[in-house]
Amino acid sequence: MIAVDRAIAEVRRGQIIEVRTGERRLAMLAAEAVTGQSLARLAAVSAEAPTLLLTGRRLAALGLDNAENGEASVARLTGPECGDAEQVSLLVNPCAEAAPMPQPERVTPGDSLDQACVTLAKLARLLPAALVVPLTASSSERLSVTADDVLNHQVNVARSLRPVAEARVPLAQAENARIVAFRPSDGGIEHLAVVIGDPDPAQPVLTRLHSECFTGDLLGSLRCDCGDQLRGAIAEIAAAGSGVLLYLAQEGRGIGLVNKLRAYQLQDAGFDTLDANLQIGFDDDERLYLPAAQMLDRLDIHKVRLMTNNPRKVEALARHGVDVVERVPHVFPSNDHNQGYLRTKARRSGHLF
């Protein structure tokens, strides 16, 4: 976990990382970090031209998917455009300035090693794309991680969550509240539990899973209903006497704040909230709910009444061993800015309003 966490930091800084499996090695550079200088550094470590790795979602958005690629989750693009920073930007970033779209010479399915490279870019909260070249040997000058460690990183991190701090924090809508901070053993981002009252673990506990939303929770954005859901959940749990709200570090359905802002730009151009994510190359929802299950377990909560309109949350918690005895609807009035967003969640994601 620590090696992958270090690799994430290096990738965000535009550095070259080695990703390996067995005897195969790739030098990987996040496509978002590509510049003329970084491409020159990548070219210097291999005799072969760089290959661009895109998700199947981004490939489809570009209209480049074909029978040869099939349903592969990652595709390999080859051609002279993969050695040009501006051309790479056009291929990976749907918010790049409009220009004639490059046409790669060849598109072929990627493998698990390629998937690990793209996953590393995702973990770094960058665009889900990478440039790679094959390596014949490792070098002490580069940080090296295994593909398996990258692909299993989120699960390993979630399973390592432990409470590290706790304090009483009276809230405007729930004076009898305390916050418990959970940190993974790699030292990564903390998740928070807001425990209101004194939940009885022998009974189903009223519970809300809330993914952080900087724009909605803090700034009061009208583009979503997140702020209403956060404050409404705290008030409802307080009125019920006790319960817990898990505040999960999964901004923008797991794609990060910067990519969420890119998705907003695409929504303003006419895409709905799901298609905007797909245009960038992400799945419609990149969140993982194992952290929530682990936090509940550490709080000795195993049965919940889950406040949600999203059936996927119910299914996800159940898969991770939490007994969801009831789904409690959690609906708030729409406004002129989020009506389309809420309609899309109902029509395409199955949310129950």
N, C-alpha and C positions, 0 to 999 in steps of 0.2 A: 504493500500500500504506500509506503513512504517513497519508494522509487517512482511509482506512477505519479504521486503527488508532486514530486520534484520535476518529473517530465512535463506535467501540466503547466507548471510555472515557466519552464523553459520554452514550451510551445507558445505560450502567450507572449513571450518576449521575442518571438521570431527566430528562435534558435533551431538548429537541426538536431533531431533525436534519432537514435537507432531503435528500431522495433524489430524483434527477431522471433522466430519460431524454428526449433530444430537447427538445421544448418543454414536456413535462409535468413537474410538480413536486408532490411530496407532503411535507407536514410530518409527521414520524413520531415517535411516542412509544412506548417499550416498554410493553406492556400491564401488565407486572409492576410498573412504576414509577408506575402511575396512582394519583393522589390527587385530591381535590377541587381542590387548588391547581394541579396539573399539567394537569388537564382545562380549567381556566379559562385557563391560558396557551395551550393548544392552540386553544381556541375563539377566542382573541383574534387569531389569525393568519389566520383564514379566516371567510368568511361562511357556509360550509356546516357541517352537523353532522358529527361524527366518524363514521368507519367503522371497524369492528373487523375485523382480518385474523387468520384462524386457519388452521392447516394442515388439509389434508384429513383427516389422521389424527385431529386433535382434533374436527373436525366430525363424523366418523363416531362417535367415542366419545360425543358428545352426542346422537347419533341425529338430527342435523339435515341429513345429506347427502341430496340429492335429485337427480332427473334433470337439472335445470337446471345443477346444479353439476358433475355428471358425475365425471370422474376428475381434475379440477383439483387441483393440489398445494396451492393457497391459495384460501381462500374469503373473500368480503366479506360482513359482516353489518351490516345497517343497522336502526335503530330507536332509540327513546328510551333503552333500556338501555345503549347505547354512550356515552351522556353521563353515566352514573352509575358512580362508582368501585366501589361494592360489587357492582353487577350485572356489571360487566366482570370483576371478580375471580372471580365464580361461573362465568363462561363460560370463562375461560382456565385456571383452577387447579383441578384435580380434588381437591386437598387442602384446598380452602377449606371453611369450616364449612358443614354441610348447611343448605340453604334451598331454597325453590321456585326451580327453574331458569328464568331468563328465556327468553322465546320471541321471537327477533328477528322484525321485520316481514318481512324479505326476506334470502335467502341467494343470492348470485350468484358465479360463478367469478371468481377474481382473475387478474391478468396478471403479466408479468415485473417490472414496477415494484413491484407488491404483494409478489411473491416476494422481491425484494431487501430490502424492509422487514422481512419476517419473518426472512430470513436474517441481517440485522443483529442482530436480537434473539438469534438462535441463537449468533452469533459472540460476543456479549456474555455468553453462558452464562446467559441468562435464559429465562423461559418463551417458547416459540416463538409469539408473538402480538404484534400491534402495533395501535395506534390511529393513524389517518391522517386528514388533511384536505387538500384540494387547495389549491395556492398559485398565485397569478397572477404572482408575481415573486419573485426571490431577495432575500435580505436579508443584509447584512454581519454581522448579529447572530447568524446561525445558521451552523453548520458545514454544508457541502454536499458530497455525494458522488454519484457516478453509480451507477446500478443495475448497470451492467456491472462496475464496479470492485468492488462488494460481492459480486456473484455469482461473480466470478473470484478473489476474495481468497484463499481457502484454497490454490488451485492456485498462484497467484503467490507466496504466502508460502513454500510448500513448495519451489518451484523456486529460491528465493533462499537456502536454507539453506547456511551456511558454517561450518566449524569455527572457533571463537573461543578455545578454551582446552583444554588437555590436561594431565593429571597422572597419575602413577603412584599407584594407590590399592589397596594390598593388602587383599583381602577375606578373611573368615573361611574361605570355601570355595574361594578362588582367589587365592593370594598374588601371582601374577604377572598383575596386572590394571591397566589404565589406563582412565580415563574421558575421553572426548572430548565436549565440549559444542558443539552446533550451534545457531546463532542465525539467524533470518531477518533480512533487511535492513530490515524495518520496526521492528526492535528488540523484537519480540514474544517469546512464551514459547519457551524453549530445549527442545530434545530432546537426549537423552544416548545415547552409545554406550559400552557397557562392553566393552572389547576384552580378551580373556583369552588369554594366551600370545602367539604370533606367527603369526597365520593366514597361510597361503600363498594369495595371490590367484589363483595358477594352478590351484588345486584348489577344489572346492566347499567352502565354509566353513560349519561348523555354526553356525546362526543362530536366534535367538529374537526375535520381535517382541513386546514386552510393553507393553501400555497401562497407564499409571500407575493405581494403585488405592490411595488414601490409607488406606482402611479395611482392606484386605487386606494390602497390602505393609508398612505401618507399624504398624498397630494389631493385626494378626493376626486380623481379622474371620473368623468361621466361616461367614458368609453366602455366601462365594464361595471359589474355589480359587486366587485370584490370588497370595497370599503363598506358597503351596506351589509354584506354577508359577515364580515369580520365583527363589526360593532353589534350587529343584530344577534350573532351567535353568543357573544359575551353577555348581552342583556338577557337572552332567553335562558342560558345556562344559569345565570344568577337568579332569575325568577323561579327556575325549577329547584333551586336550593344547592345544587352541586353539579359538577361535571368537569370536562377538560377540553381545551382547544389546543390542538397541535399546530404550531406555526412552522411550516416546512419551508426550508430554503430551496424552493423550486420555482423561481420567478418565470413567468411566461410559459406555463405548462412545461417547465424544465429546460427551456432554450436560453434563458438568461435575459437580462434587461436590454442589452444592446440589440440582440436579435429580435426581441419583442418590439422594440422601436422600429426596426426594419419591417416587421410584419405590419405594424400600424401604417407605415408609409405605403405598403402594398394594398392595405385595406382602403386607404384613401384613393388608390388608383382603380378600385373596383372589385378587388378580391374579397371573399368573405374570410372570417377568422381562421378557418381550417385551411382553405386553399392558399392563404398567405404563408402559413407555415410550410406547406408542401412546396411552394415556389422557391423558398429558401433552401429546401432539401431536408427538412425535418419531418418526422411523423407528425400527425395531428396532435398527439399528446406524448411527450417524452418523459413524463413523470414516473417515478418509482415509489411504491407505497410500502416497501419493506421497512424503510426508516420509521414510518408511523407505527407499524406493527411492533417493531423493536422497542420503541419508546413506550408504547402501552404496556408491553411485557415488563419493562423496568419499573413502571408505575404500578405493577400488579393488577392491571386492568385487562380482563380477558373476554368480557362480554360488554357490548356497547349498543346503545341506541344512537345510530349514526345520523347526524344532521347533514343531509346532502340531497341534491337533485340529480346527482350523477350516479347511475347504476354501476358504472365501472369501479367506483370507489368501494361500493359494497362487495363486488366480486373480488377486487384486489385484496381487501382486508381478509375476506374469507379464505382466499388462497394462502395467506400467510398465517393462518391459524387463529384469527380473531373471530369470535362468535358475534355476528351482527344480528341481533334479535329483532331489530326494527329499523326501518328507514324513516327518519323524521323529515318531512318536507321543510325546505329552507328557501322561501320565495320572497322577493321584494319587488316593489313596483319598478317598471322600466322608465326610461326617460327618452327624450328625442335622440340622444346620442348613442344609446346602447340597444335600441330595439332590434336592429338587424343582427347584432352580436348574439342576443338572447334567442332570436328566432333560429339562427344557425346552430346554436348549441342544442336546441330542442329537435330540429329537423335532421341534423347530420350526426350529432353525438348522442342522441337519445336521452338528453336531460329531461326530467319530468317537472314541468311547471304547473 
